[in-house]
Amino acid sequence: MDIIYARGEAAAAEVHEALPDAPSYSAVRALLRILEDKGHLKHREEGARYIYLPTEPRGKASRSALQRVVQTFFEGSLSSAVAALVDAEGGKLSAEELERIEAIIRAAKSKSK
C-alpha cells in the first residue's frame, strides 16, 4: 500500500520492483488481488496490465487502520495506545512533537467543554 500511495498508482511489476526483499512476482499479484477484494485497492486496465489505485485517501485509511489497532491491542483505550507509543520512544520526544501533542490535547479539552 505504501508504494501505491507514494506513486498514486502502480502496476504489479512496479510494486514488485519497489519492494525490498520482494516475494515472487506472482505473490505480489496475489496480494494486490487480496487488497482489491478487501476494498483497499481498485484497478483499471491498461492494455494487458492492471494499474492499481487506492480506494480512499491515505489519511482516511491511516485513521481507520489506527482505530482498528487501538481497538484490537488497547481495548479501545486511546490513552493506553499513546502511552505505549511514548514508552516505545523511551520518552525521548522532540520539543516539536511534545508541543504538537500538547496542542492536540488542548484542542480536545476545549471541544469537550
Biopython code that builds the backbone (N, CA, C, O; Angstrom):
import numpy as np
from Bio.PDB.StructureBuilder import StructureBuilder

atoms = [
    (1, "MET", "N", (0.830, -1.182, 0.000)),
    (1, "MET", "CA", (0.000, 0.000, 0.000)),
    (1, "MET", "C", (0.878, 1.252, 0.000)),
    (1, "MET", "O", (0.558, 2.240, -0.659)),
    (2, "ASP", "N", (1.991, 1.204, 0.745)),
    (2, "ASP", "CA", (2.884, 2.370, 0.779)),
    (2, "ASP", "C", (3.356, 2.746, -0.619)),
    (2, "ASP", "O", (3.396, 3.922, -0.980)),
    (3, "ILE", "N", (3.705, 1.747, -1.386)),
    (3, "ILE", "CA", (4.217, 2.002, -2.734)),
    (3, "ILE", "C", (3.132, 2.626, -3.602)),
    (3, "ILE", "O", (3.390, 3.578, -4.338)),
    (4, "ILE", "N", (1.942, 2.100, -3.516)),
    (4, "ILE", "CA", (0.847, 2.634, -4.333)),
    (4, "ILE", "C", (0.467, 4.031, -3.866)),
    (4, "ILE", "O", (0.208, 4.904, -4.694)),
    (5, "TYR", "N", (0.430, 4.262, -2.555)),
    (5, "TYR", "CA", (0.150, 5.624, -2.077)),
    (5, "TYR", "C", (1.239, 6.588, -2.525)),
    (5, "TYR", "O", (0.939, 7.706, -2.945)),
    (6, "ALA", "N", (2.497, 6.173, -2.441)),
    (6, "ALA", "CA", (3.601, 7.059, -2.826)),
    (6, "ALA", "C", (3.552, 7.413, -4.304)),
    (6, "ALA", "O", (3.851, 8.545, -4.683)),
    (7, "ARG", "N", (3.178, 6.453, -5.137)),
    (7, "ARG", "CA", (3.154, 6.685, -6.590)),
    (7, "ARG", "C", (1.807, 7.172, -7.094)),
    (7, "ARG", "O", (1.711, 7.719, -8.192)),
    (8, "GLY", "N", (0.771, 6.975, -6.296)),
    (8, "GLY", "CA", (-0.568, 7.327, -6.745)),
    (8, "GLY", "C", (-1.261, 6.163, -7.430)),
    (8, "GLY", "O", (-2.471, 5.982, -7.296)),
    (9, "GLU", "N", (-0.495, 5.383, -8.158)),
    (9, "GLU", "CA", (-0.982, 4.180, -8.827)),
    (9, "GLU", "C", (0.241, 3.375, -9.242)),
    (9, "GLU", "O", (1.336, 3.919, -9.384)),
    (10, "ALA", "N", (0.044, 2.068, -9.434)),
    (10, "ALA", "CA", (1.182, 1.241, -9.836)),
    (10, "ALA", "C", (0.687, -0.102, -10.359)),
    (10, "ALA", "O", (-0.343, -0.620, -9.928)),
    (11, "ALA", "N", (1.445, -0.642, -11.292)),
    (11, "ALA", "CA", (1.209, -1.994, -11.787)),
    (11, "ALA", "C", (1.921, -2.973, -10.855)),
    (11, "ALA", "O", (2.797, -2.575, -10.087)),
    (12, "ALA", "N", (1.552, -4.235, -10.921)),
    (12, "ALA", "CA", (2.162, -5.255, -10.071)),
    (12, "ALA", "C", (3.683, -5.293, -10.252)),
    (12, "ALA", "O", (4.417, -5.449, -9.276)),
    (13, "ALA", "N", (4.152, -5.153, -11.475)),
    (13, "ALA", "CA", (5.597, -5.182, -11.728)),
    (13, "ALA", "C", (6.301, -4.025, -11.030)),
    (13, "ALA", "O", (7.407, -4.197, -10.518)),
    (14, "GLU", "N", (5.683, -2.858, -11.003)),
    (14, "GLU", "CA", (6.275, -1.693, -10.333)),
    (14, "GLU", "C", (6.316, -1.898, -8.824)),
    (14, "GLU", "O", (7.291, -1.533, -8.168)),
    (15, "VAL", "N", (5.260, -2.480, -8.281)),
    (15, "VAL", "CA", (5.239, -2.777, -6.846)),
    (15, "VAL", "C", (6.334, -3.801, -6.541)),
    (15, "VAL", "O", (7.083, -3.640, -5.577)),
    (16, "HIS", "N", (6.426, -4.837, -7.346)),
    (16, "HIS", "CA", (7.435, -5.878, -7.145)),
    (16, "HIS", "C", (8.844, -5.294, -7.167)),
    (16, "HIS", "O", (9.666, -5.625, -6.312)),
    (17, "GLU", "N", (9.125, -4.432, -8.131)),
    (17, "GLU", "CA", (10.459, -3.818, -8.243)),
    (17, "GLU", "C", (10.780, -2.932, -7.039)),
    (17, "GLU", "O", (11.936, -2.844, -6.624)),
    (18, "ALA", "N", (9.769, -2.281, -6.484)),
    (18, "ALA", "CA", (9.991, -1.324, -5.394)),
    (18, "ALA", "C", (10.112, -1.984, -4.021)),
    (18, "ALA", "O", (10.556, -1.346, -3.066)),
    (19, "LEU", "N", (9.726, -3.241, -3.917)),
    (19, "LEU", "CA", (9.775, -3.922, -2.620)),
    (19, "LEU", "C", (11.179, -4.412, -2.295)),
    (19, "LEU", "O", (11.795, -5.101, -3.108)),
    (20, "PRO", "N", (11.690, -4.068, -1.124)),
    (20, "PRO", "CA", (12.954, -4.667, -0.699)),
    (20, "PRO", "C", (12.686, -6.123, -0.308)),
    (20, "PRO", "O", (11.660, -6.411, 0.307)),
    (21, "ASP", "N", (13.565, -7.017, -0.643)),
    (21, "ASP", "CA", (13.380, -8.453, -0.353)),
    (21, "ASP", "C", (12.007, -8.934, -0.818)),
    (21, "ASP", "O", (11.276, -9.592, -0.078)),
    (22, "ALA", "N", (11.683, -8.595, -2.045)),
    (22, "ALA", "CA", (10.355, -8.896, -2.592)),
    (22, "ALA", "C", (10.103, -10.394, -2.684)),
    (22, "ALA", "O", (11.000, -11.173, -3.007)),
    (23, "PRO", "N", (8.862, -10.781, -2.392)),
    (23, "PRO", "CA", (8.489, -12.170, -2.677)),
    (23, "PRO", "C", (8.389, -12.343, -4.191)),
    (23, "PRO", "O", (8.737, -11.428, -4.937)),
    (24, "SER", "N", (7.929, -13.474, -4.643)),
    (24, "SER", "CA", (7.810, -13.690, -6.080)),
    (24, "SER", "C", (6.808, -12.716, -6.698)),
    (24, "SER", "O", (5.943, -12.169, -6.014)),
    (25, "TYR", "N", (6.946, -12.519, -7.980)),
    (25, "TYR", "CA", (6.026, -11.633, -8.712)),
    (25, "TYR", "C", (4.587, -12.126, -8.565)),
    (25, "TYR", "O", (3.671, -11.324, -8.384)),
    (26, "SER", "N", (4.386, -13.441, -8.641)),
    (26, "SER", "CA", (3.028, -13.973, -8.523)),
    (26, "SER", "C", (2.471, -13.741, -7.115)),
    (26, "SER", "O", (1.266, -13.542, -6.957)),
    (27, "ALA", "N", (3.327, -13.765, -6.098)),
    (27, "ALA", "CA", (2.875, -13.476, -4.734)),
    (27, "ALA", "C", (2.442, -12.015, -4.609)),
    (27, "ALA", "O", (1.455, -11.714, -3.936)),
    (28, "VAL", "N", (3.176, -11.109, -5.253)),
    (28, "VAL", "CA", (2.794, -9.690, -5.245)),
    (28, "VAL", "C", (1.450, -9.514, -5.934)),
    (28, "VAL", "O", (0.584, -8.799, -5.428)),
    (29, "ARG", "N", (1.268, -10.151, -7.072)),
    (29, "ARG", "CA", (-0.015, -10.070, -7.781)),
    (29, "ARG", "C", (-1.151, -10.606, -6.918)),
    (29, "ARG", "O", (-2.235, -10.022, -6.878)),
    (30, "ALA", "N", (-0.904, -11.712, -6.231)),
    (30, "ALA", "CA", (-1.930, -12.297, -5.360)),
    (30, "ALA", "C", (-2.274, -11.345, -4.219)),
    (30, "ALA", "O", (-3.446, -11.187, -3.877)),
    (31, "LEU", "N", (-1.267, -10.714, -3.633)),
    (31, "LEU", "CA", (-1.512, -9.768, -2.545)),
    (31, "LEU", "C", (-2.314, -8.567, -3.034)),
    (31, "LEU", "O", (-3.231, -8.112, -2.350)),
    (32, "LEU", "N", (-1.979, -8.060, -4.192)),
    (32, "LEU", "CA", (-2.732, -6.940, -4.754)),
    (32, "LEU", "C", (-4.193, -7.333, -4.998)),
    (32, "LEU", "O", (-5.104, -6.538, -4.767)),
    (33, "ARG", "N", (-4.398, -8.539, -5.455)),
    (33, "ARG", "CA", (-5.755, -9.035, -5.685)),
    (33, "ARG", "C", (-6.522, -9.139, -4.356)),
    (33, "ARG", "O", (-7.702, -8.797, -4.289)),
    (34, "ILE", "N", (-5.847, -9.610, -3.309)),
    (34, "ILE", "CA", (-6.471, -9.702, -1.986)),
    (34, "ILE", "C", (-6.829, -8.313, -1.469)),
    (34, "ILE", "O", (-7.924, -8.104, -0.947)),
    (35, "LEU", "N", (-5.906, -7.365, -1.615)),
    (35, "LEU", "CA", (-6.184, -5.990, -1.183)),
    (35, "LEU", "C", (-7.360, -5.400, -1.955)),
    (35, "LEU", "O", (-8.143, -4.624, -1.407)),
    (36, "GLU", "N", (-7.480, -5.767, -3.214)),
    (36, "GLU", "CA", (-8.617, -5.301, -4.005)),
    (36, "GLU", "C", (-9.905, -5.967, -3.521)),
    (36, "GLU", "O", (-10.930, -5.298, -3.391)),
    (37, "ASP", "N", (-9.867, -7.254, -3.255)),
    (37, "ASP", "CA", (-11.049, -7.973, -2.756)),
    (37, "ASP", "C", (-11.525, -7.408, -1.422)),
    (37, "ASP", "O", (-12.723, -7.396, -1.138)),
    (38, "LYS", "N", (-10.580, -6.941, -0.605)),
    (38, "LYS", "CA", (-10.928, -6.371, 0.696)),
    (38, "LYS", "C", (-11.363, -4.912, 0.594)),
    (38, "LYS", "O", (-11.770, -4.317, 1.592)),
    (39, "GLY", "N", (-11.282, -4.332, -0.600)),
    (39, "GLY", "CA", (-11.748, -2.969, -0.802)),
    (39, "GLY", "C", (-10.716, -1.879, -0.604)),
    (39, "GLY", "O", (-11.061, -0.697, -0.601)),
    (40, "HIS", "N", (-9.450, -2.252, -0.437)),
    (40, "HIS", "CA", (-8.399, -1.255, -0.233)),
    (40, "HIS", "C", (-7.861, -0.696, -1.553)),
    (40, "HIS", "O", (-7.372, 0.432, -1.610)),
    (41, "LEU", "N", (-7.958, -1.499, -2.602)),
    (41, "LEU", "CA", (-7.476, -1.097, -3.928)),
    (41, "LEU", "C", (-8.578, -1.292, -4.957)),
    (41, "LEU", "O", (-9.526, -2.050, -4.749)),
    (42, "LYS", "N", (-8.429, -0.593, -6.064)),
    (42, "LYS", "CA", (-9.230, -0.840, -7.261)),
    (42, "LYS", "C", (-8.243, -0.850, -8.418)),
    (42, "LYS", "O", (-7.075, -0.504, -8.242)),
    (43, "HIS", "N", (-8.699, -1.240, -9.590)),
    (43, "HIS", "CA", (-7.769, -1.243, -10.717)),
    (43, "HIS", "C", (-8.458, -0.738, -11.972)),
    (43, "HIS", "O", (-9.683, -0.721, -12.091)),
    (44, "ARG", "N", (-7.607, -0.330, -12.898)),
    (44, "ARG", "CA", (-8.059, -0.027, -14.256)),
    (44, "ARG", "C", (-7.139, -0.804, -15.180)),
    (44, "ARG", "O", (-5.989, -1.088, -14.846)),
    (45, "GLU", "N", (-7.660, -1.138, -16.335)),
    (45, "GLU", "CA", (-6.857, -1.907, -17.283)),
    (45, "GLU", "C", (-6.131, -0.961, -18.231)),
    (45, "GLU", "O", (-6.703, 0.000, -18.745)),
    (46, "GLU", "N", (-4.879, -1.256, -18.441)),
    (46, "GLU", "CA", (-4.046, -0.509, -19.380)),
    (46, "GLU", "C", (-3.378, -1.549, -20.270)),
    (46, "GLU", "O", (-2.310, -2.069, -19.947)),
    (47, "GLY", "N", (-4.015, -1.838, -21.379)),
    (47, "GLY", "CA", (-3.551, -2.951, -22.204)),
    (47, "GLY", "C", (-3.778, -4.248, -21.457)),
    (47, "GLY", "O", (-4.889, -4.532, -21.010)),
    (48, "ALA", "N", (-2.723, -5.033, -21.325)),
    (48, "ALA", "CA", (-2.828, -6.303, -20.606)),
    (48, "ALA", "C", (-2.519, -6.144, -19.119)),
    (48, "ALA", "O", (-2.622, -7.111, -18.364)),
    (49, "ARG", "N", (-2.144, -4.945, -18.689)),
    (49, "ARG", "CA", (-1.753, -4.715, -17.293)),
    (49, "ARG", "C", (-2.909, -4.149, -16.478)),
    (49, "ARG", "O", (-3.759, -3.426, -16.997)),
    (50, "TYR", "N", (-2.924, -4.484, -15.212)),
    (50, "TYR", "CA", (-3.820, -3.839, -14.265)),
    (50, "TYR", "C", (-3.007, -2.762, -13.552)),
    (50, "TYR", "O", (-1.902, -3.013, -13.072)),
    (51, "ILE", "N", (-3.567, -1.584, -13.495)),
    (51, "ILE", "CA", (-2.962, -0.492, -12.744)),
    (51, "ILE", "C", (-3.790, -0.321, -11.474)),
    (51, "ILE", "O", (-4.991, -0.056, -11.539)),
    (52, "TYR", "N", (-3.147, -0.473, -10.323)),
    (52, "TYR", "CA", (-3.845, -0.440, -9.037)),
    (52, "TYR", "C", (-3.808, 0.960, -8.436)),
    (52, "TYR", "O", (-2.797, 1.659, -8.506)),
    (53, "LEU", "N", (-4.933, 1.351, -7.845)),
    (53, "LEU", "CA", (-5.087, 2.654, -7.203)),
    (53, "LEU", "C", (-5.743, 2.447, -5.845)),
    (53, "LEU", "O", (-6.538, 1.519, -5.691)),
    (54, "PRO", "N", (-5.436, 3.279, -4.858)),
    (54, "PRO", "CA", (-6.104, 3.158, -3.559)),
    (54, "PRO", "C", (-7.570, 3.591, -3.678)),
    (54, "PRO", "O", (-7.911, 4.444, -4.498)),
    (55, "THR", "N", (-8.417, 3.000, -2.858)),
    (55, "THR", "CA", (-9.839, 3.351, -2.901)),
    (55, "THR", "C", (-10.174, 4.546, -2.026)),
    (55, "THR", "O", (-11.226, 5.163, -2.195)),
    (56, "GLU", "N", (-9.289, 4.880, -1.092)),
    (56, "GLU", "CA", (-9.515, 6.051, -0.249)),
    (56, "GLU", "C", (-8.198, 6.770, -0.006)),
    (56, "GLU", "O", (-7.130, 6.169, -0.127)),
    (57, "PRO", "N", (-8.265, 8.049, 0.335)),
    (57, "PRO", "CA", (-7.031, 8.810, 0.576)),
    (57, "PRO", "C", (-6.224, 8.210, 1.735)),
    (57, "PRO", "O", (-6.781, 7.603, 2.650)),
    (58, "ARG", "N", (-4.930, 8.390, 1.675)),
    (58, "ARG", "CA", (-4.026, 7.819, 2.681)),
    (58, "ARG", "C", (-4.413, 8.240, 4.100)),
    (58, "ARG", "O", (-4.399, 7.409, 5.009)),
    (59, "GLY", "N", (-4.752, 9.499, 4.303)),
    (59, "GLY", "CA", (-5.104, 9.974, 5.642)),
    (59, "GLY", "C", (-6.305, 9.248, 6.215)),
    (59, "GLY", "O", (-6.300, 8.860, 7.383)),
    (60, "LYS", "N", (-7.325, 9.064, 5.408)),
    (60, "LYS", "CA", (-8.529, 8.367, 5.865)),
    (60, "LYS", "C", (-8.210, 6.906, 6.160)),
    (60, "LYS", "O", (-8.672, 6.361, 7.162)),
    (61, "ALA", "N", (-7.434, 6.277, 5.305)),
    (61, "ALA", "CA", (-7.064, 4.872, 5.510)),
    (61, "ALA", "C", (-6.210, 4.718, 6.768)),
    (61, "ALA", "O", (-6.382, 3.754, 7.513)),
    (62, "SER", "N", (-5.297, 5.650, 7.012)),
    (62, "SER", "CA", (-4.436, 5.536, 8.189)),
    (62, "SER", "C", (-5.235, 5.722, 9.475)),
    (62, "SER", "O", (-4.974, 5.042, 10.468)),
    (63, "ARG", "N", (-6.206, 6.635, 9.468)),
    (63, "ARG", "CA", (-7.049, 6.818, 10.658)),
    (63, "ARG", "C", (-7.861, 5.551, 10.945)),
    (63, "ARG", "O", (-7.981, 5.126, 12.094)),
    (64, "SER", "N", (-8.408, 4.963, 9.901)),
    (64, "SER", "CA", (-9.196, 3.747, 10.055)),
    (64, "SER", "C", (-8.333, 2.602, 10.583)),
    (64, "SER", "O", (-8.757, 1.863, 11.472)),
    (65, "ALA", "N", (-7.133, 2.456, 10.043)),
    (65, "ALA", "CA", (-6.221, 1.400, 10.493)),
    (65, "ALA", "C", (-5.811, 1.628, 11.947)),
    (65, "ALA", "O", (-5.736, 0.679, 12.727)),
    (66, "LEU", "N", (-5.550, 2.870, 12.308)),
    (66, "LEU", "CA", (-5.156, 3.187, 13.676)),
    (66, "LEU", "C", (-6.289, 2.891, 14.652)),
    (66, "LEU", "O", (-6.049, 2.386, 15.749)),
    (67, "GLN", "N", (-7.512, 3.200, 14.260)),
    (67, "GLN", "CA", (-8.655, 2.885, 15.119)),
    (67, "GLN", "C", (-8.766, 1.386, 15.351)),
    (67, "GLN", "O", (-9.076, 0.953, 16.461)),
    (68, "ARG", "N", (-8.516, 0.585, 14.313)),
    (68, "ARG", "CA", (-8.555, -0.876, 14.467)),
    (68, "ARG", "C", (-7.439, -1.351, 15.401)),
    (68, "ARG", "O", (-7.660, -2.245, 16.218)),
    (69, "VAL", "N", (-6.249, -0.766, 15.289)),
    (69, "VAL", "CA", (-5.133, -1.142, 16.169)),
    (69, "VAL", "C", (-5.479, -0.807, 17.620)),
    (69, "VAL", "O", (-5.277, -1.631, 18.511)),
    (70, "VAL", "N", (-5.995, 0.389, 17.857)),
    (70, "VAL", "CA", (-6.364, 0.797, 19.217)),
    (70, "VAL", "C", (-7.423, -0.150, 19.775)),
    (70, "VAL", "O", (-7.328, -0.579, 20.925)),
    (71, "GLN", "N", (-8.419, -0.474, 18.978)),
    (71, "GLN", "CA", (-9.478, -1.379, 19.424)),
    (71, "GLN", "C", (-8.933, -2.775, 19.704)),
    (71, "GLN", "O", (-9.280, -3.385, 20.715)),
    (72, "THR", "N", (-8.086, -3.282, 18.820)),
    (72, "THR", "CA", (-7.590, -4.658, 18.932)),
    (72, "THR", "C", (-6.566, -4.835, 20.047)),
    (72, "THR", "O", (-6.656, -5.788, 20.820)),
    (73, "PHE", "N", (-5.600, -3.934, 20.139)),
    (73, "PHE", "CA", (-4.485, -4.131, 21.058)),
    (73, "PHE", "C", (-4.581, -3.344, 22.358)),
    (73, "PHE", "O", (-3.870, -3.654, 23.314)),
    (74, "PHE", "N", (-5.437, -2.341, 22.413)),
    (74, "PHE", "CA", (-5.510, -1.484, 23.597)),
    (74, "PHE", "C", (-6.927, -1.378, 24.147)),
    (74, "PHE", "O", (-7.249, -0.442, 24.879)),
    (75, "GLU", "N", (-7.777, -2.351, 23.785)),
    (75, "GLU", "CA", (-9.159, -2.412, 24.270)),
    (75, "GLU", "C", (-9.886, -1.086, 24.070)),
    (75, "GLU", "O", (-10.727, -0.705, 24.883)),
    (76, "GLY", "N", (-9.563, -0.396, 23.002)),
    (76, "GLY", "CA", (-10.222, 0.854, 22.671)),
    (76, "GLY", "C", (-9.710, 2.065, 23.438)),
    (76, "GLY", "O", (-10.249, 3.162, 23.288)),
    (77, "SER", "N", (-8.677, 1.885, 24.258)),
    (77, "SER", "CA", (-8.156, 2.984, 25.080)),
    (77, "SER", "C", (-7.095, 3.776, 24.320)),
    (77, "SER", "O", (-5.978, 3.303, 24.110)),
    (78, "LEU", "N", (-7.460, 4.972, 23.920)),
    (78, "LEU", "CA", (-6.529, 5.837, 23.212)),
    (78, "LEU", "C", (-5.354, 6.217, 24.116)),
    (78, "LEU", "O", (-4.213, 6.283, 23.659)),
    (79, "SER", "N", (-5.633, 6.466, 25.398)),
    (79, "SER", "CA", (-4.544, 6.851, 26.304)),
    (79, "SER", "C", (-3.528, 5.716, 26.464)),
    (79, "SER", "O", (-2.329, 5.974, 26.573)),
    (80, "SER", "N", (-3.991, 4.472, 26.478)),
    (80, "SER", "CA", (-3.055, 3.342, 26.570)),
    (80, "SER", "C", (-2.207, 3.234, 25.306)),
    (80, "SER", "O", (-1.018, 2.920, 25.374)),
    (81, "ALA", "N", (-2.820, 3.494, 24.156)),
    (81, "ALA", "CA", (-2.077, 3.457, 22.895)),
    (81, "ALA", "C", (-1.016, 4.555, 22.860)),
    (81, "ALA", "O", (0.123, 4.313, 22.460)),
    (82, "VAL", "N", (-1.392, 5.757, 23.278)),
    (82, "VAL", "CA", (-0.441, 6.873, 23.298)),
    (82, "VAL", "C", (0.696, 6.571, 24.277)),
    (82, "VAL", "O", (1.863, 6.825, 23.980)),
    (83, "ALA", "N", (0.349, 6.035, 25.431)),
    (83, "ALA", "CA", (1.380, 5.694, 26.421)),
    (83, "ALA", "C", (2.351, 4.664, 25.858)),
    (83, "ALA", "O", (3.559, 4.770, 26.070)),
    (84, "ALA", "N", (1.837, 3.676, 25.146)),
    (84, "ALA", "CA", (2.706, 2.657, 24.543)),
    (84, "ALA", "C", (3.633, 3.276, 23.507)),
    (84, "ALA", "O", (4.805, 2.908, 23.425)),
    (85, "LEU", "N", (3.124, 4.203, 22.725)),
    (85, "LEU", "CA", (3.959, 4.862, 21.716)),
    (85, "LEU", "C", (5.050, 5.703, 22.368)),
    (85, "LEU", "O", (6.199, 5.683, 21.926)),
    (86, "VAL", "N", (4.699, 6.435, 23.409)),
    (86, "VAL", "CA", (5.694, 7.263, 24.106)),
    (86, "VAL", "C", (6.728, 6.369, 24.773)),
    (86, "VAL", "O", (7.924, 6.655, 24.719)),
    (87, "ASP", "N", (6.272, 5.278, 25.407)),
    (87, "ASP", "CA", (7.205, 4.340, 26.050)),
    (87, "ASP", "C", (8.140, 3.712, 25.021)),
    (87, "ASP", "O", (9.319, 3.496, 25.304)),
    (88, "ALA", "N", (7.621, 3.417, 23.829)),
    (88, "ALA", "CA", (8.434, 2.809, 22.777)),
    (88, "ALA", "C", (9.565, 3.735, 22.347)),
    (88, "ALA", "O", (10.623, 3.277, 21.915)),
    (89, "GLU", "N", (9.339, 5.026, 22.467)),
    (89, "GLU", "CA", (10.375, 6.005, 22.113)),
    (89, "GLU", "C", (11.298, 6.279, 23.294)),
    (89, "GLU", "O", (12.201, 7.109, 23.194)),
    (90, "GLY", "N", (11.083, 5.597, 24.400)),
    (90, "GLY", "CA", (11.910, 5.804, 25.588)),
    (90, "GLY", "C", (11.702, 7.172, 26.194)),
    (90, "GLY", "O", (12.568, 7.682, 26.906)),
    (91, "GLY", "N", (10.545, 7.775, 25.913)),
    (91, "GLY", "CA", (10.249, 9.098, 26.438)),
    (91, "GLY", "C", (11.028, 10.208, 25.757)),
    (91, "GLY", "O", (10.976, 11.355, 26.200)),
    (92, "LYS", "N", (11.748, 9.890, 24.690)),
    (92, "LYS", "CA", (12.590, 10.880, 24.011)),
    (92, "LYS", "C", (11.859, 11.490, 22.829)),
    (92, "LYS", "O", (12.171, 11.196, 21.675)),
    (93, "LEU", "N", (10.893, 12.334, 23.120)),
    (93, "LEU", "CA", (10.174, 13.049, 22.078)),
    (93, "LEU", "C", (10.823, 14.412, 21.892)),
    (93, "LEU", "O", (11.299, 15.023, 22.849)),
    (94, "SER", "N", (10.836, 14.874, 20.666)),
    (94, "SER", "CA", (11.411, 16.193, 20.405)),
    (94, "SER", "C", (10.491, 17.269, 20.972)),
    (94, "SER", "O", (9.317, 17.022, 21.249)),
    (95, "ALA", "N", (11.039, 18.454, 21.138)),
    (95, "ALA", "CA", (10.248, 19.583, 21.635)),
    (95, "ALA", "C", (9.075, 19.857, 20.700)),
    (95, "ALA", "O", (7.978, 20.185, 21.152)),
    (96, "GLU", "N", (9.308, 19.723, 19.400)),
    (96, "GLU", "CA", (8.232, 19.944, 18.426)),
    (96, "GLU", "C", (7.121, 18.916, 18.583)),
    (96, "GLU", "O", (5.940, 19.258, 18.528)),
    (97, "GLU", "N", (7.507, 17.637, 18.780)),
    (97, "GLU", "CA", (6.500, 16.593, 18.962)),
    (97, "GLU", "C", (5.696, 16.827, 20.238)),
    (97, "GLU", "O", (4.474, 16.675, 20.244)),
    (98, "LEU", "N", (6.379, 17.196, 21.312)),
    (98, "LEU", "CA", (5.682, 17.467, 22.566)),
    (98, "LEU", "C", (4.722, 18.645, 22.425)),
    (98, "LEU", "O", (3.598, 18.601, 22.926)),
    (99, "GLU", "N", (5.166, 19.693, 21.743)),
    (99, "GLU", "CA", (4.281, 20.855, 21.522)),
    (99, "GLU", "C", (3.052, 20.462, 20.722)),
    (99, "GLU", "O", (1.936, 20.869, 21.045)),
    (100, "ARG", "N", (3.253, 19.685, 19.694)),
    (100, "ARG", "CA", (2.119, 19.246, 18.858)),
    (100, "ARG", "C", (1.139, 18.406, 19.666)),
    (100, "ARG", "O", (-0.073, 18.591, 19.560)),
    (101, "ILE", "N", (1.660, 17.480, 20.476)),
    (101, "ILE", "CA", (0.789, 16.642, 21.313)),
    (101, "ILE", "C", (0.022, 17.507, 22.312)),
    (101, "ILE", "O", (-1.175, 17.312, 22.521)),
    (102, "GLU", "N", (0.713, 18.455, 22.920)),
    (102, "GLU", "CA", (0.056, 19.352, 23.877)),
    (102, "GLU", "C", (-1.037, 20.177, 23.202)),
    (102, "GLU", "O", (-2.106, 20.377, 23.780)),
    (103, "ALA", "N", (-0.784, 20.652, 22.000)),
    (103, "ALA", "CA", (-1.789, 21.428, 21.263)),
    (103, "ALA", "C", (-3.007, 20.571, 20.936)),
    (103, "ALA", "O", (-4.142, 21.040, 21.020)),
    (104, "ILE", "N", (-2.774, 19.329, 20.568)),
    (104, "ILE", "CA", (-3.880, 18.408, 20.266)),
    (104, "ILE", "C", (-4.714, 18.174, 21.524)),
    (104, "ILE", "O", (-5.943, 18.161, 21.464)),
    (105, "ILE", "N", (-4.051, 17.992, 22.650)),
    (105, "ILE", "CA", (-4.760, 17.773, 23.916)),
    (105, "ILE", "C", (-5.556, 19.019, 24.302)),
    (105, "ILE", "O", (-6.711, 18.908, 24.716)),
    (106, "ARG", "N", (-4.954, 20.204, 24.172)),
    (106, "ARG", "CA", (-5.679, 21.447, 24.478)),
    (106, "ARG", "C", (-6.921, 21.583, 23.599)),
    (106, "ARG", "O", (-7.991, 21.947, 24.088)),
    (107, "ALA", "N", (-6.784, 21.293, 22.306)),
    (107, "ALA", "CA", (-7.919, 21.392, 21.389)),
    (107, "ALA", "C", (-9.012, 20.393, 21.764)),
    (107, "ALA", "O", (-10.198, 20.714, 21.698)),
    (108, "ALA", "N", (-8.615, 19.186, 22.156)),
    (108, "ALA", "CA", (-9.600, 18.169, 22.551)),
    (108, "ALA", "C", (-10.317, 18.593, 23.828)),
    (108, "ALA", "O", (-11.524, 18.388, 23.962)),
    (109, "LYS", "N", (-9.574, 19.189, 24.773)),
    (109, "LYS", "CA", (-10.196, 19.657, 26.023)),
    (109, "LYS", "C", (-11.203, 20.770, 25.743)),
    (109, "LYS", "O", (-12.284, 20.797, 26.332)),
    (110, "SER", "N", (-10.849, 21.685, 24.843)),
    (110, "SER", "CA", (-11.764, 22.808, 24.559)),
    (110, "SER", "C", (-13.028, 22.315, 23.845)),
    (110, "SER", "O", (-14.091, 22.914, 24.007)),
    (111, "LYS", "N", (-12.936, 21.253, 23.069)),
    (111, "LYS", "CA", (-14.098, 20.691, 22.382)),
    (111, "LYS", "C", (-15.030, 19.952, 23.350)),
    (111, "LYS", "O", (-16.238, 19.878, 23.126)),
    (112, "SER", "N", (-14.455, 19.410, 24.423)),
    (112, "SER", "CA", (-15.267, 18.611, 25.345)),
    (112, "SER", "C", (-15.970, 19.446, 26.415)),
    (112, "SER", "O", (-16.730, 18.912, 27.222)),
    (113, "LYS", "N", (-15.716, 20.752, 26.420)),
    (113, "LYS", "CA", (-16.347, 21.635, 27.420)),
    (113, "LYS", "C", (-17.743, 22.011, 27.011)),
    (113, "LYS", "O", (-18.420, 22.745, 27.729)),
]
sb = StructureBuilder()
sb.init_structure("model")
sb.init_model(0)
sb.init_chain("A")
sb.init_seg("    ")
for serial, (resi, resn, name, xyz) in enumerate(atoms, 1):
    if name == "N":
        sb.init_residue(resn, " ", resi, " ")
    sb.init_atom(name, np.array(xyz, "f"), 0.0, 1.0, " ", f" {name:<3s}", serial, name[0])
structure = sb.get_structure()
